């Protein structure tokens, strides 16, 4: 686990030093905040602990302990009582899970009636496909079924991932999701970010977006919003327990 701890420490250092990343995440946290319900918040895959800057009372968890997190937890077996949570937040986590379907089953157990799952993830569009397939360190595999049990890989590293998972679950296999998770309804699904985010380099690549151009690029993204399904790099999904 030492190598995972090193990764989280490195990401915390990048968060503190890379302003373009903080600006992006601040905007994304604002989007989450607009959709979150009053009450308890569990963050899964808390990583470098950034969510607490916006939601200081959130319970931040990950698969290993680092000083700025609250709970060590496996997303497939959440250590919480039935009906004890109002919100579960996942930021770039779903595509890392070895069994995404199992997570939703356990999330349904721990959420209160009307509780929400808020998911911010990579989105595979025509524009983002080449980046996620050939440039991003995690890569992507479009030819999998995320609901199949054999998708689970024993010993899979929690830091390896498949950028296609969320797009598959909520677009290609959307009807399968609705059938497999009847206790949830999709109350929001939105795609965005096609200029600033890819230019920012994220946590792993150099920033190619001059900060003085940030506001202009954000304005352009709003102008091009009707083309989101073709250009977007990110997807935001909100599920509510019924």
Backbone bond lengths (Angstrom), bond angles and torsions (degrees), N, CA, C in turn:
res aa  C-N    CA-C-N  psi(-1)  N-CA   C-N-CA  omega(-1)  CA-C   N-CA-C  phi
1 X - - - 1.455 - - 1.540 112.73 -
2 X 1.336 116.36 -13.21 1.460 119.02 -176.91 1.512 111.39 -58.80
3 X 1.344 117.08 -39.89 1.447 119.53 -178.68 1.536 110.89 -64.55
4 X 1.348 118.39 -34.79 1.453 120.71 178.04 1.525 110.45 -66.47
5 X 1.335 115.73 -40.76 1.463 119.97 177.51 1.521 110.71 -61.20
6 X 1.329 116.67 -39.69 1.466 120.69 177.90 1.519 111.04 -61.99
7 X 1.340 116.61 -39.60 1.461 120.95 179.28 1.523 110.73 -63.31
8 X 1.339 116.82 -45.20 1.461 120.31 -179.62 1.519 111.57 -65.34
9 X 1.330 116.92 -39.80 1.464 120.06 176.88 1.518 111.19 -63.55
10 X 1.345 116.25 -39.67 1.458 120.35 178.38 1.521 111.08 -63.98
11 X 1.325 117.08 -41.53 1.464 120.67 179.86 1.524 111.85 -66.82
12 X 1.320 116.20 -33.83 1.460 119.12 176.93 1.529 110.53 -65.77
13 X 1.326 116.68 -39.15 1.463 120.89 177.42 1.531 110.62 -64.92
14 X 1.348 116.84 -41.69 1.469 120.16 178.60 1.523 110.02 -64.40
15 X 1.340 116.58 -41.74 1.462 120.81 178.38 1.527 110.35 -56.29
16 X 1.296 117.00 -42.67 1.462 121.42 -176.51 1.533 112.30 -74.12
17 X 1.337 116.80 -25.67 1.465 119.42 -173.87 1.531 114.30 -103.81
18 X 1.332 118.27 -16.96 1.460 120.89 -172.38 1.532 109.87 -109.52
19 X 1.313 116.66 98.54 1.462 120.98 -172.99 1.516 112.89 -64.44
20 X 1.321 118.08 -35.54 1.460 120.67 -177.82 1.536 110.75 -62.15
21 X 1.332 116.58 -36.45 1.471 120.78 177.34 1.521 110.11 -67.05
22 X 1.323 117.09 -43.79 1.470 119.79 179.07 1.517 111.00 -61.89
23 X 1.320 117.95 -40.69 1.476 120.32 178.87 1.522 111.20 -61.74
24 X 1.324 116.58 -43.81 1.464 120.32 179.46 1.522 111.04 -61.97
25 X 1.324 116.11 -49.60 1.455 119.61 -177.20 1.518 111.59 -67.59
26 X 1.317 117.99 -34.00 1.460 119.65 176.44 1.535 109.80 -60.52
27 X 1.316 116.73 -41.09 1.469 119.86 178.59 1.532 110.15 -66.36
28 X 1.329 116.41 -43.25 1.466 119.91 179.87 1.529 111.39 -64.72
29 X 1.329 117.35 -39.74 1.461 120.10 177.39 1.527 110.73 -63.99
30 X 1.326 116.11 -33.29 1.462 119.27 175.08 1.517 111.51 -63.79
31 X 1.342 116.97 -40.12 1.468 121.65 177.10 1.525 110.31 -62.91
32 X 1.334 116.31 -43.01 1.460 120.62 176.91 1.526 110.36 -62.14
33 X 1.332 116.08 -44.31 1.461 120.55 -178.50 1.514 113.03 -60.49
34 X 1.329 117.17 -32.66 1.462 120.61 178.94 1.531 111.99 -69.02
35 X 1.342 116.68 -22.01 1.466 120.14 -175.03 1.526 113.18 -108.41
36 X 1.318 116.93 -7.68 1.455 119.84 -173.86 1.529 110.11 -78.70
37 X 1.331 117.03 151.45 1.459 121.90 178.42 1.527 109.96 -94.09
38 X 1.316 117.46 150.73 1.470 119.22 173.41 1.528 109.76 -59.79
39 X 1.314 116.29 141.51 1.465 119.45 177.62 1.507 112.44 127.52
40 X 1.322 115.67 -160.01 1.455 122.08 -175.11 1.528 111.30 -71.68
41 X 1.338 114.93 143.14 1.468 122.06 -179.69 1.520 108.62 -127.73
42 X 1.335 116.73 125.00 1.457 121.99 170.95 1.517 108.24 -108.43
43 X 1.322 116.43 125.40 1.463 120.67 172.34 1.520 107.98 -100.44
44 X 1.322 116.44 125.10 1.461 121.99 175.97 1.531 107.94 -98.95
45 X 1.324 116.26 137.30 1.455 120.00 -177.25 1.517 111.10 69.28
46 X 1.338 116.56 49.19 1.462 121.18 -174.82 1.513 114.84 -63.21
47 X 1.336 117.04 -20.88 1.453 120.95 173.89 1.509 114.28 53.27
48 X 1.320 116.04 -116.92 1.464 120.96 -176.61 1.521 113.08 -85.22
49 X 1.338 117.91 7.61 1.449 121.69 170.51 1.512 116.38 75.44
50 X 1.325 117.86 27.03 1.465 120.71 -173.72 1.529 113.36 -74.72
51 X 1.326 117.55 -30.21 1.462 120.43 -175.18 1.528 111.66 -58.92
52 X 1.323 116.58 -31.77 1.459 120.37 -177.06 1.528 113.06 -65.34
53 X 1.324 117.55 -17.54 1.458 119.72 175.15 1.527 110.49 -66.65
54 X 1.327 117.30 -24.86 1.463 122.18 -179.84 1.522 111.91 -104.46
55 X 1.335 116.44 -35.22 1.454 121.66 -178.85 1.531 107.88 -126.76
56 X 1.332 117.38 78.94 1.473 120.52 -172.68 1.515 114.50 -62.30
57 X 1.334 117.97 -21.60 1.466 120.84 179.98 1.532 112.97 -90.07
58 X 1.327 116.90 -0.45 1.460 120.14 179.98 1.529 110.49 -64.72
59 X 1.336 115.12 147.10 1.467 121.81 172.85 1.526 106.47 -89.57
60 X 1.312 116.57 111.60 1.457 120.61 -175.37 1.526 109.54 -100.00
61 X 1.333 116.84 126.84 1.467 120.90 -174.75 1.524 111.17 -129.14
62 X 1.332 114.33 159.93 1.461 121.57 172.20 1.523 107.41 -158.34
63 X 1.343 115.99 178.01 1.460 119.03 -175.92 1.527 112.44 -82.22
64 X 1.321 118.23 -1.23 1.450 121.99 173.83 1.514 108.77 -144.43
65 X 1.320 115.46 162.01 1.456 119.41 -178.00 1.520 111.04 -90.53
66 X 1.325 114.97 132.61 1.463 123.26 164.86 1.528 105.56 -134.24
67 X 1.333 117.80 154.82 1.472 120.20 -167.03 1.521 115.74 -58.54
68 X 1.324 118.42 -26.12 1.465 119.48 -175.23 1.533 113.01 -90.67
69 X 1.334 118.28 1.28 1.462 121.66 177.94 1.527 110.34 -103.50
70 X 1.340 116.18 162.27 1.462 121.39 -173.80 1.523 113.89 -102.01
71 X 1.330 116.59 -34.51 1.466 120.20 -170.61 1.521 109.82 -139.82
72 X 1.326 115.83 140.47 1.466 121.05 168.10 1.520 107.05 -93.27
73 X 1.342 116.89 121.49 1.468 119.82 -173.60 1.520 110.94 -150.36
74 X 1.319 115.12 143.93 1.461 123.51 172.09 1.527 107.28 -96.00
75 X 1.317 117.59 125.67 1.466 121.62 -176.85 1.522 112.97 -60.82
76 X 1.329 117.55 -22.37 1.456 120.88 -179.63 1.529 112.55 -82.15
77 X 1.349 116.80 -17.64 1.474 122.03 -178.22 1.526 107.25 -142.15
78 X 1.299 116.67 79.71 1.460 121.19 -172.59 1.534 111.12 -74.55
79 X 1.332 117.67 130.95 1.470 121.35 -175.82 1.526 112.84 -84.58
80 X 1.337 115.84 55.67 1.458 121.51 -178.73 1.524 109.78 -133.33
81 X 1.321 115.57 154.40 1.457 120.76 -178.85 1.528 111.69 -71.85
82 X 1.315 115.94 158.73 1.460 121.80 175.34 1.533 109.72 -55.89
83 X 1.317 115.88 133.83 1.455 121.03 174.15 1.517 114.58 59.12
84 X 1.331 117.55 37.46 1.468 120.08 -175.61 1.528 113.94 -105.01
85 X 1.335 118.64 -8.75 1.460 121.25 -174.27 1.531 111.32 -120.23
86 X 1.352 115.04 148.07 1.465 120.48 175.70 1.528 112.43 -96.39
87 X 1.334 116.95 -30.43 1.470 121.48 -176.80 1.522 110.52 -144.08
88 X 1.318 115.08 144.36 1.470 121.85 168.98 1.524 106.94 -126.35
89 X 1.321 116.21 125.61 1.459 121.96 -178.04 1.525 109.39 -112.33
90 X 1.340 116.22 130.84 1.461 122.07 175.12 1.528 109.01 -125.07
91 X 1.313 116.31 118.21 1.458 122.20 176.56 1.522 108.74 -110.70
92 X 1.323 117.37 107.87 1.466 121.79 -179.84 1.527 111.04 55.41
93 X 1.320 116.09 46.50 1.464 121.51 -177.10 1.526 112.10 -120.59
94 X 1.339 117.52 -40.38 1.464 120.49 -172.97 1.525 111.95 -55.48
95 X 1.327 117.56 -39.57 1.466 119.88 -176.61 1.532 112.60 -75.11
96 X 1.344 117.25 -3.49 1.467 121.46 175.42 1.524 112.38 -95.92
97 X 1.326 118.06 -16.33 1.461 120.65 -173.13 1.521 111.59 -71.88
98 X 1.323 115.61 139.49 1.468 118.95 -178.29 1.526 111.26 -73.02
99 X 1.362 117.92 -27.20 1.462 122.15 177.03 1.523 108.41 -137.44
100 X 1.325 118.18 83.72 1.470 120.32 -178.42 1.521 113.06 -55.44
101 X 1.332 117.30 -38.20 1.458 120.03 -179.22 1.516 112.69 -63.15
102 X 1.329 117.14 -36.64 1.461 121.21 179.58 1.517 111.25 -66.26
103 X 1.325 116.40 -34.74 1.464 119.00 177.34 1.525 110.74 -59.08
104 X 1.332 117.58 -46.34 1.463 120.19 -177.26 1.529 111.14 -63.63
105 X 1.320 117.11 -33.15 1.456 120.48 177.76 1.523 110.88 -64.40
106 X 1.334 117.21 -45.40 1.460 119.48 -179.33 1.526 111.27 -74.53
107 X 1.324 117.35 -32.50 1.469 120.23 176.68 1.519 110.54 -62.54
108 X 1.326 116.83 -38.12 1.463 120.82 177.95 1.535 110.74 -61.43
109 X 1.323 115.37 -35.07 1.471 120.40 179.63 1.527 112.10 -66.81
110 X 1.332 117.99 -45.07 1.465 120.70 -171.38 1.529 113.62 -86.99
111 X 1.335 117.44 -14.86 1.462 119.91 -179.87 1.528 111.65 -81.97
112 X 1.314 115.61 146.29 1.451 121.41 171.56 1.530 109.57 -72.61
113 X 1.315 117.48 163.14 1.462 121.06 172.37 1.529 108.61 -58.71
114 X 1.312 116.81 129.53 1.456 120.71 -177.13 1.510 113.44 84.42
115 X 1.346 117.24 -1.69 1.465 120.96 177.10 1.521 111.36 -67.44
116 X 1.316 115.38 160.93 1.468 119.42 -172.73 1.533 112.72 -126.45
117 X 1.328 114.42 149.42 1.461 122.85 167.22 1.522 106.83 -111.19
118 X 1.323 116.44 125.95 1.466 122.08 -178.91 1.527 108.06 -115.68
119 X 1.321 115.77 119.31 1.464 122.01 -169.96 1.527 109.87 -121.56
120 X 1.325 117.27 121.63 1.467 122.91 173.02 1.524 107.28 -115.83
121 X 1.344 116.66 121.85 1.459 120.25 -168.53 1.530 111.99 -146.84
122 X 1.338 116.98 167.05 1.467 120.35 169.02 1.522 110.71 -62.99
123 X 1.333 115.38 146.72 1.468 121.03 176.63 1.524 108.21 -123.89
124 X 1.327 115.57 132.29 1.469 120.52 -179.42 1.523 109.00 -94.96
125 X 1.337 115.51 105.60 1.462 122.53 175.06 1.523 107.70 -112.74
126 X 1.336 116.12 -178.32 1.458 119.23 175.57 1.531 110.61 -60.40
127 X 1.323 116.48 -37.46 1.464 120.19 -177.36 1.525 112.26 -75.52
128 X 1.332 116.88 -38.14 1.466 119.39 -173.98 1.527 113.28 -86.56
129 X 1.331 117.76 -14.28 1.463 121.02 -174.31 1.527 112.32 -54.51
130 X 1.322 117.14 -50.52 1.463 119.80 -176.02 1.521 111.92 -65.21
131 X 1.341 116.05 -36.98 1.470 119.73 179.54 1.525 110.37 -65.14
132 X 1.326 116.25 -49.47 1.463 119.39 -178.34 1.529 112.11 -69.59
133 X 1.312 116.42 -31.70 1.470 119.35 -177.44 1.522 112.59 -78.23
134 X 1.337 117.23 -38.85 1.464 118.37 -170.26 1.532 115.22 -119.32
135 X 1.331 118.43 -16.34 1.466 119.79 -175.22 1.528 111.70 -111.75
136 X 1.316 117.17 -43.27 1.459 119.73 -177.08 1.531 110.63 -63.29
137 X 1.321 116.38 140.34 1.468 121.42 -174.10 1.524 113.04 -62.93
138 X 1.335 118.01 -26.95 1.462 120.59 -178.24 1.523 112.80 -86.03
139 X 1.330 117.40 -23.26 1.443 120.88 -178.94 1.521 112.61 70.10
140 X 1.315 116.30 -176.84 1.458 121.07 178.07 1.517 110.06 -152.96
141 X 1.315 114.72 149.05 1.460 122.11 178.19 1.516 107.77 -131.71
142 X 1.317 116.35 109.87 1.459 121.71 -177.37 1.521 111.56 -79.03
143 X 1.328 117.29 -18.64 1.471 121.07 -171.71 1.527 112.12 -96.40
144 X 1.318 116.01 50.66 1.464 120.13 174.93 1.522 108.28 -131.84
145 X 1.320 114.94 160.64 1.457 122.11 174.44 1.520 106.68 -112.55
146 X 1.336 119.13 105.20 1.464 120.89 -174.83 1.517 114.31 -67.61
147 X 1.349 117.87 -7.42 1.459 120.43 178.68 1.518 112.56 -95.15
148 X 1.328 117.85 -10.67 1.455 120.34 -179.34 1.525 110.30 -75.73
149 X 1.309 115.51 139.11 1.464 119.99 -179.33 1.522 110.49 -64.17
150 X 1.332 118.22 -32.46 1.457 118.91 -178.67 1.530 112.40 -73.22
151 X 1.341 116.74 -1.64 1.465 118.80 172.54 1.527 110.34 -71.80
152 X 1.329 116.27 -22.23 1.458 120.75 176.12 1.523 109.38 -66.55
153 X 1.325 115.59 128.45 1.462 121.15 -179.72 1.517 108.55 -116.34
154 X 1.326 116.33 112.38 1.450 119.76 -179.29 1.520 110.37 -62.23
155 X 1.332 116.35 132.17 1.450 120.20 179.63 1.511 113.91 81.52
156 X 1.329 117.89 7.87 1.460 121.57 179.96 1.528 110.14 -60.70
157 X 1.318 117.10 132.35 1.461 121.12 177.73 1.518 109.64 -66.78
158 X 1.343 118.32 134.17 1.468 119.94 178.66 1.515 113.41 -68.25
159 X 1.337 117.03 -10.73 1.456 119.38 178.58 1.529 112.19 -100.04
160 X 1.329 117.53 0.07 1.459 119.82 170.20 1.521 107.24 -90.94
161 X 1.311 117.12 154.89 1.454 118.84 -176.25 1.511 112.22 -158.28
162 X 1.313 115.33 176.26 1.454 123.04 177.10 1.523 107.11 -134.06
163 X 1.334 117.09 107.19 1.451 122.36 -172.94 1.535 113.53 -61.23
164 X 1.337 116.54 -14.58 1.471 120.11 -175.99 1.520 114.11 -84.41
165 X 1.344 118.08 -14.63 1.470 121.39 -167.87 1.529 113.13 -54.77
166 X 1.330 117.71 -50.04 1.466 119.31 -173.82 1.525 111.58 -69.21
167 X 1.329 117.20 -38.63 1.468 120.11 176.27 1.521 110.42 -62.44
168 X 1.324 116.97 -40.79 1.460 120.42 178.07 1.524 111.17 -63.07
169 X 1.339 116.24 -46.44 1.458 119.59 -175.34 1.519 112.92 -65.88
170 X 1.338 116.79 -36.92 1.466 119.34 -172.24 1.527 113.77 -108.08
171 X 1.332 116.82 3.76 1.474 119.81 172.52 1.527 110.34 -128.92
172 X 1.313 118.16 -73.56 1.465 120.01 -176.46 1.529 112.04 -58.11
173 X 1.348 116.26 -42.67 1.462 120.83 -177.22 1.530 111.73 -111.43
174 X 1.304 117.26 31.88 1.463 120.48 -175.41 1.524 111.78 -60.26
175 X 1.309 117.75 -42.82 1.455 120.40 179.34 1.524 111.11 -64.03
176 X 1.326 116.35 -34.78 1.459 120.90 176.41 1.521 110.30 -64.75
177 X 1.336 115.99 -40.37 1.464 119.47 178.75 1.528 109.71 -62.27
178 X 1.318 116.54 -47.07 1.468 120.81 -178.91 1.532 110.24 -59.92
179 X 1.327 116.57 -39.26 1.464 120.96 179.77 1.527 111.27 -71.22
180 X 1.340 116.57 -40.45 1.467 120.79 -176.09 1.519 112.62 -77.35
181 X 1.331 117.00 -24.53 1.465 121.50 -176.39 1.530 110.39 -125.24
182 X 1.329 117.45 66.18 1.470 120.18 -174.24 1.526 113.61 -68.08
183 X 1.325 117.19 -14.66 1.461 120.07 -179.26 1.524 112.49 -85.17
184 X 1.339 116.92 -0.29 1.459 120.62 178.17 1.520 110.72 -120.39
185 X 1.326 115.45 144.24 1.462 119.44 169.05 1.521 108.66 -121.13
186 X 1.322 116.09 145.13 1.463 121.83 179.47 1.523 107.67 -84.19
187 X 1.325 116.36 113.64 1.468 119.12 -178.17 1.528 111.64 -102.41
188 X 1.330 117.24 -11.63 1.466 120.10 176.20 1.519 108.82 -156.74
189 X 1.325 116.14 137.00 1.460 122.40 174.12 1.527 107.31 -149.30
190 X 1.322 115.32 116.77 1.465 120.00 -173.21 1.526 110.31 -141.91
191 X 1.320 115.72 139.00 1.466 121.81 176.87 1.531 109.42 -110.62
192 X 1.332 116.86 143.68 1.465 120.34 -179.49 1.526 109.70 -164.09
193 X 1.331 116.02 -176.02 1.474 125.49 177.19 1.527 112.62 66.98
194 X 1.335 115.36 99.78 1.451 119.16 178.07 1.518 113.53 -139.35
195 X 1.326 118.17 3.05 1.462 120.13 175.51 1.529 110.84 -122.54
196 X 1.329 116.38 -65.11 1.464 120.13 -174.49 1.527 111.69 -63.39
197 X 1.332 117.33 -46.66 1.463 119.36 -175.81 1.523 112.68 -59.62
198 X 1.340 120.38 -53.40 1.466 117.77 179.73 1.529 113.35 -63.33
199 X 1.341 116.73 -33.01 1.467 118.87 178.75 1.527 111.97 -72.08
200 X 1.334 117.16 -25.79 1.468 120.50 -176.89 1.523 113.10 -66.36
201 X 1.318 116.27 -25.61 1.458 119.98 -176.99 1.509 114.37 80.01
202 X 1.348 116.99 -2.81 1.462 120.13 179.46 1.517 111.85 58.06
203 X 1.332 115.69 -143.78 1.468 121.12 -179.26 1.520 112.46 -87.48
204 X 1.336 117.47 -13.77 1.470 118.80 -168.81 1.521 115.80 -113.69
205 X 1.347 117.76 -10.69 1.470 119.50 -175.61 1.529 110.39 -131.06
206 X 1.322 117.38 160.80 1.466 120.36 -179.77 1.524 112.35 -64.43
207 X 1.321 115.75 150.83 1.462 122.20 177.63 1.518 110.73 -77.76
208 X 1.339 116.95 127.01 1.464 122.44 177.14 1.522 111.65 -110.99
209 X 1.334 116.63 10.18 1.460 121.22 -178.93 1.523 109.54 -110.00
210 X 1.330 118.73 104.59 1.474 119.91 176.58 1.521 110.23 -59.16
211 X 1.312 117.16 135.48 1.453 120.45 -176.01 1.527 112.64 -60.33
212 X 1.335 116.66 -31.05 1.466 118.81 -179.84 1.533 111.73 -70.22
213 X 1.359 117.14 -12.94 1.462 121.72 177.28 1.527 112.77 -96.92
214 X 1.317 116.31 -3.96 1.466 120.31 -172.91 1.531 112.15 -57.62
215 X 1.316 117.86 -50.44 1.465 121.08 -177.69 1.521 112.09 -64.08
216 X 1.344 116.43 -37.93 1.464 120.16 177.77 1.526 110.47 -63.46
217 X 1.337 116.58 -45.28 1.461 119.89 -179.18 1.528 111.18 -65.34
218 X 1.326 117.41 -36.64 1.461 119.75 176.77 1.529 110.74 -64.00
219 X 1.327 116.26 -38.97 1.470 120.25 177.46 1.530 110.30 -63.55
220 X 1.338 116.59 -41.33 1.468 120.38 178.30 1.524 111.17 -63.49
221 X 1.320 116.19 -37.95 1.463 118.88 179.38 1.528 111.35 -64.43
222 X 1.312 116.64 -39.23 1.469 119.63 176.71 1.528 110.26 -63.93
223 X 1.329 116.44 -38.71 1.462 121.66 179.41 1.532 110.96 -64.16
224 X 1.343 115.75 -36.49 1.470 121.10 -176.30 1.529 113.18 -94.10
225 X 1.321 116.97 9.70 1.464 120.78 -176.10 1.530 113.66 -53.95
226 X 1.349 120.31 -36.29 1.474 119.29 177.98 1.532 113.59 -59.30
227 X 1.343 117.41 -16.81 1.464 120.83 179.94 1.522 112.22 -100.09
228 X 1.320 117.04 16.27 1.465 121.17 -174.26 1.526 113.20 -56.17
229 X 1.323 117.19 -39.89 1.463 119.12 -176.87 1.520 112.23 -64.49
230 X 1.328 116.64 -21.31 1.464 121.45 179.80 1.528 111.59 -96.10
231 X 1.342 117.38 -31.01 1.459 121.47 -171.02 1.523 115.24 -107.05
232 X 1.321 118.61 -20.71 1.468 121.89 -166.23 1.526 113.74 -65.40
233 X 1.339 113.65 149.15 1.460 122.59 174.81 1.532 111.81 -110.88
234 X 1.338 117.57 -11.48 1.459 120.80 -175.28 1.532 110.35 -131.78
235 X 1.344 115.50 152.47 1.453 121.29 175.44 1.527 108.86 -135.14
236 X 1.341 115.38 141.10 1.459 121.89 177.27 1.525 107.79 -121.31
237 X 1.318 115.88 125.39 1.467 121.68 -178.13 1.528 108.46 -126.56
238 X 1.323 116.31 134.37 1.467 121.77 175.36 1.525 108.01 -120.76
239 X 1.325 115.32 124.58 1.456 122.16 176.75 1.514 109.44 -112.47
240 X 1.334 116.97 145.29 1.453 121.00 177.87 1.508 109.58 -125.87
241 X 1.328 116.49 134.67 1.462 121.73 179.20 1.526 110.16 -75.12
242 X 1.328 116.38 128.59 1.464 121.26 -177.83 1.520 110.76 -112.88
